[in-house]
Amino acid sequence: MKIRIVDIAKKAGVSVGTVDRIIHQRGRVSQDANEKVQKAIKELGYEPDIMARNLALKKEIRIVCLLPSPNDIIYWERPNSGIDKAIAELASFKVTVEKIFFSPRIEDFQQACDKVLQLQPDGVIYVPMFMKESAVFARQLDEKEIVSIQINIHQPEIHPLSFIGQDPIAAGKVSASLCQLALKANESILIAYISKEKQEYSHHQDRIDGFTQFFNQQKAGSPEIHHLHIKISDDEADYEKILLQHFKEQSNTRIIYVPNSRAYKIASILKKREISDKMVVGFDTLNENVAYLKEGYIDILIGQQSKYQGYNAVIFLFNTLFRKETIKPIHYLPIDILNAQNIDFYEGILE
């Protein structure tokens, strides 16, 4: 049976007008009346007509997504496509979703933040790529009473409305547990951090910390673990030389753990040099990673359904602003274990 406003008013002992004001958030009502109506709504199981509320809404909701450019970091193709999926689903509502991209440089990030603030949105979805600058941006959002959701990188100390992404410590531990299964006596592990800078993002370090924590907590003790920072350059020969030198010095290296999405950089060298005795574990279903996974030069990829970082962020923020729903402060995405046998069935693959 459909619950009507008049039914709520009768049960709460208030006027129909009061119920209407509370449901559609128009005008002021006393706290006592609001509590009675909210109690009646809950007991009757009333669900508002979302389309009717949308028609009654005078102000169009504006959401802005602040993302790294997919042209600079391929990973962001998937969250970006998830945002597009959410935009298509919300087409019939009074909501606009805009995207602002930035290159992974502090100055460009700051300029993009300024553009977001100039748009005066109701809500913001962003990647807190740079700690200090993101904290400044978060304070500016708070001052303007703009709600925000972080995706991919979590900075809880700047108090976003919610975070959507993977638990990087747990992801590192899962990766380590898989490596442990393949590791034989006297074999060592190489953690190869491949980046443009020495340490790009905090969640990459968390994946490393989770990985080493797992082995440190094992009763049997930790295997020998080496760390190598390989700086990306235009010439693959530069980091090929570094990697091959490590193999020469540490001939017992069996497993290579890459804590970001650039495992394909290692795989390309292994393929070129016809090195087949290494196990490579990396992150994310970039097309390059998937191709090497199928060829056998990457053994395991940790997926996180990254497309749904963007999709869920838009839907959750819409539900908060439009439906006035309360969302959880943390939404961890799955830690998916992918290999050549199951990759074709993985829903996180970009179509």
C-alpha positions in Angstrom: 0.0 0.0 0.0 1.3 3.4 -0.9 2.0 5.6 2.1 0.6 9.2 1.6 1.7 12.4 3.2 -1.7 12.6 4.9 -1.0 9.2 6.5 2.2 10.5 8.0 0.6 13.6 9.2 -2.2 11.7 10.9 0.3 9.3 12.7 2.6 12.1 13.7 -0.2 14.4 14.9 0.9 17.3 12.7 -0.5 19.1 9.7 -0.1 17.9 6.1 1.8 21.2 5.4 4.3 20.4 8.1 5.0 17.0 6.7 5.4 18.5 3.2 7.9 21.0 4.5 10.0 18.3 6.2 10.0 15.9 3.3 10.9 18.5 0.7 13.0 20.6 3.2 11.1 23.8 2.5 10.7 26.3 5.3 11.3 25.9 9.0 9.6 23.5 11.5 10.1 22.9 15.1 12.5 20.1 16.3 9.6 18.4 18.1 7.5 18.3 14.9 10.5 17.1 12.8 11.2 14.2 15.3 7.5 13.1 15.2 7.4 13.1 11.4 10.7 11.3 11.1 9.5 8.7 13.5 6.2 8.3 11.6 8.1 8.0 8.3 10.2 5.2 9.7 7.4 3.3 11.3 5.2 3.5 8.2 8.1 2.6 5.8 7.5 5.7 3.7 9.7 6.1 0.6 9.5 9.5 -1.1 8.7 9.9 -4.8 12.2 10.7 -6.1 10.9 12.0 -9.4 8.4 14.3 -7.7 11.1 15.6 -5.4 13.3 16.3 -8.4 10.5 18.3 -10.0 10.1 20.3 -6.8 13.8 21.0 -6.5 14.4 24.6 -7.5 18.2 24.5 -7.6 20.1 22.2 -9.9 22.7 20.2 -8.1 26.3 20.6 -9.3 28.9 18.0 -8.7 32.5 18.5 -9.9 35.0 15.7 -10.3 38.7 16.6 -9.9 40.9 13.9 -11.5 44.3 13.3 -12.8 44.3 13.3 -16.6 44.1 9.9 -18.2 46.5 11.3 -20.8 49.1 11.5 -18.1 48.2 8.4 -16.1 46.5 5.6 -18.0 44.9 4.3 -14.8 42.4 7.1 -14.7 40.7 5.9 -17.8 38.7 3.5 -15.7 37.4 5.8 -12.9 36.7 8.4 -15.6 34.5 5.9 -17.5 32.7 5.1 -14.3 31.9 8.7 -13.9 30.5 8.7 -17.4 28.3 5.7 -16.5 26.9 7.5 -13.5 26.2 10.7 -15.5 24.2 8.6 -18.0 22.1 7.1 -15.2 21.4 10.5 -13.6 20.4 12.2 -16.9 16.7 12.5 -15.9 17.5 14.4 -12.7 18.4 18.0 -12.0 22.1 17.4 -11.6 25.1 18.3 -13.6 28.4 16.5 -13.2 31.5 18.2 -14.5 35.1 17.0 -14.8 38.3 18.9 -14.3 41.5 17.2 -15.1 45.0 18.0 -13.9 48.5 16.8 -14.7 50.3 15.1 -11.8 52.2 18.2 -10.8 51.6 20.4 -7.7 51.1 23.6 -9.6 48.6 22.1 -12.0 46.7 20.5 -9.1 46.5 23.8 -7.3 45.2 25.6 -10.4 42.6 22.8 -10.9 41.5 23.3 -7.3 41.0 27.0 -7.9 38.8 26.2 -10.9 36.6 23.9 -8.8 36.1 26.5 -6.2 35.2 29.1 -8.8 32.4 26.8 -10.0 30.8 26.9 -6.5 29.6 23.3 -6.7 27.4 21.5 -4.1 29.7 18.6 -3.9 33.2 17.6 -5.0 34.8 14.3 -5.9 38.6 14.5 -5.9 41.9 12.6 -5.6 44.1 14.1 -2.8 47.2 13.5 -4.8 49.4 16.0 -2.9 49.1 16.0 0.9 49.8 19.6 1.8 47.9 21.1 -1.1 44.9 18.7 -0.6 44.7 19.8 3.0 44.4 23.5 1.9 41.8 22.5 -0.6 39.8 20.6 2.0 39.8 23.6 4.3 38.5 25.8 1.5 35.7 23.3 0.8 34.8 23.2 4.4 34.7 27.0 4.6 32.3 27.1 1.7 30.2 24.1 3.1 30.9 22.0 0.1 30.8 18.3 0.8 33.5 16.1 -0.7 34.4 12.5 -1.4 37.9 11.2 -1.9 38.7 8.4 -4.3 41.8 6.2 -4.7 43.9 8.0 -2.1 42.7 8.4 1.4 43.7 11.3 3.6 41.4 10.8 6.7 43.0 13.6 8.6 41.3 16.2 6.3 37.9 14.6 7.0 36.2 14.0 3.7 32.5 12.9 3.7 33.6 9.5 2.5 36.5 7.6 0.9 36.1 5.1 -2.0 39.0 2.9 -2.9 41.1 0.0 -1.8 42.7 -0.6 1.6 46.3 -0.3 0.5 47.8 -2.0 3.6 45.5 -5.0 3.2 46.2 -5.1 -0.5 49.9 -5.3 0.3 49.4 -8.1 2.7 47.3 -10.1 0.2 50.0 -9.7 -2.4 52.6 -10.9 0.1 50.5 -14.0 1.0 50.4 -15.0 -2.6 54.2 -14.5 -3.0 54.8 -16.6 0.1 53.0 -19.6 -1.6 55.4 -19.4 -4.6 58.6 -18.7 -2.6 61.2 -21.4 -2.1 64.0 -21.6 0.3 66.9 -19.1 -0.2 64.9 -17.2 -2.8 64.5 -13.4 -2.4 61.9 -10.8 -3.3 62.5 -7.5 -5.2 60.1 -4.6 -4.5 60.4 -2.5 -7.6 58.9 0.9 -7.2 58.6 2.4 -10.7 57.7 6.1 -10.8 58.6 9.6 -12.0 59.6 10.7 -8.5 61.2 8.9 -5.6 57.8 8.5 -3.8 54.8 9.7 -5.6 51.7 8.8 -3.5 51.1 7.6 0.0 48.9 4.6 -0.9 51.8 3.1 -2.9 54.0 3.3 0.3 51.1 1.7 2.2 51.1 -1.2 -0.2 54.8 -1.7 0.4 54.3 -1.4 4.2 51.5 -4.0 4.1 53.7 -6.3 2.1 56.6 -6.2 4.4 54.4 -6.3 7.5 53.0 -9.6 6.4 56.4 -11.3 6.2 57.6 -9.6 9.5 54.6 -11.2 11.2 55.3 -14.7 10.0 56.7 -17.1 12.6 59.0 -18.7 10.0 60.7 -15.3 9.5 60.9 -13.0 6.6 62.6 -13.8 3.3 65.3 -11.5 2.0 63.5 -8.4 0.5 65.3 -5.9 -1.6 64.0 -2.4 -2.6 64.7 -0.8 -5.9 63.5 2.6 -7.2 63.3 2.7 -10.9 62.8 6.1 -12.3 60.8 6.3 -15.5 62.5 7.8 -18.5 61.8 8.0 -22.1 64.5 5.5 -22.8 63.6 2.0 -21.6 67.3 1.1 -21.7 67.9 3.3 -18.6 65.8 1.3 -16.2 66.5 -2.0 -18.1 70.1 -1.5 -17.1 69.2 -0.9 -13.4 67.0 -4.0 -13.3 69.5 -6.3 -15.0 72.2 -5.1 -12.7 70.1 -6.1 -9.7 69.6 -9.6 -11.2 73.3 -9.9 -11.6 74.0 -8.9 -8.0 71.1 -10.8 -6.5 70.8 -13.9 -8.6 68.4 -15.6 -6.2 65.7 -13.0 -6.9 62.5 -15.0 -7.7 59.6 -12.6 -7.2 59.2 -9.0 -8.3 56.5 -7.0 -6.5 55.4 -3.8 -8.2 53.2 -1.7 -5.8 51.6 0.5 -8.5 50.1 0.0 -12.0 53.5 -0.1 -13.8 54.2 -3.8 -13.7 54.2 -3.8 -17.5 57.4 -1.8 -17.4 59.1 -4.8 -15.7 57.3 -7.3 -18.0 58.5 -5.6 -21.2 62.1 -6.1 -20.1 61.6 -9.7 -19.1 60.0 -10.4 -22.5 62.8 -8.6 -24.3 65.5 -10.5 -22.5 63.6 -13.8 -22.6 63.7 -14.1 -18.8 61.1 -16.6 -17.7 62.1 -17.6 -14.2 60.6 -14.6 -12.4 57.2 -14.2 -10.8 55.7 -10.7 -11.2 52.9 -9.3 -9.0 51.4 -5.9 -9.8 48.3 -3.8 -9.6 45.5 -2.7 -11.9 44.0 -3.9 -15.1 45.7 -1.4 -17.5 45.6 -2.8 -21.1 49.4 -3.2 -21.0 49.3 -5.1 -17.8 46.6 -7.4 -19.0 48.5 -8.1 -22.3 51.6 -9.2 -20.4 49.5 -11.2 -17.9 48.1 -13.2 -20.8 51.6 -13.7 -22.2 52.9 -15.0 -18.9 55.3 -12.1 -18.1 53.0 -10.9 -15.3 51.7 -13.7 -13.0 49.2 -11.9 -10.8 47.4 -8.5 -10.9 45.6 -7.1 -7.9 42.4 -5.5 -9.2 40.1 -3.0 -7.4 37.3 -2.5 -9.9 38.6 1.0 -10.4 35.8 1.9 -12.7 33.5 1.9 -9.7 35.6 4.4 -7.8 34.2 7.1 -10.1 30.8 5.6 -10.5 30.1 5.0 -6.8 31.5 8.4 -5.9 29.0 10.2 -8.1 26.0 8.1 -7.1 26.9 8.3 -3.4 27.3 12.1 -3.6 24.1 12.4 -5.5 22.3 10.4 -2.9 23.7 12.6 -0.2 22.8 15.9 -1.8 19.5 14.9 -3.4 18.1 12.1 -1.3 19.7 13.4 1.9 21.1 9.9 2.6 23.8 9.3 5.1 26.8 7.4 3.6 29.5 5.4 5.3 32.8 7.3 5.9 34.8 4.5 4.2 33.8 2.3 1.2 36.6 -0.2 0.6 36.6 -1.8 -2.9 37.5 -5.5 -3.3 41.0 -6.8 -3.4 40.6 -9.0 -6.5 43.2 -11.6 -7.4 43.6 -11.9 -11.1 45.6 -14.2 -13.4 45.6 -15.3 -17.0 42.9 -17.8 -16.4 40.2 -15.4 -14.9 41.1 -12.0 -16.4 38.7 -12.3 -19.3 35.8 -12.6 -16.8 36.7 -9.6 -14.7 34.1 -6.9 -14.5 36.7 -4.2 -13.9 38.1 -4.4 -17.4 37.3 -1.3 -19.5 35.0 -2.1 -22.3 
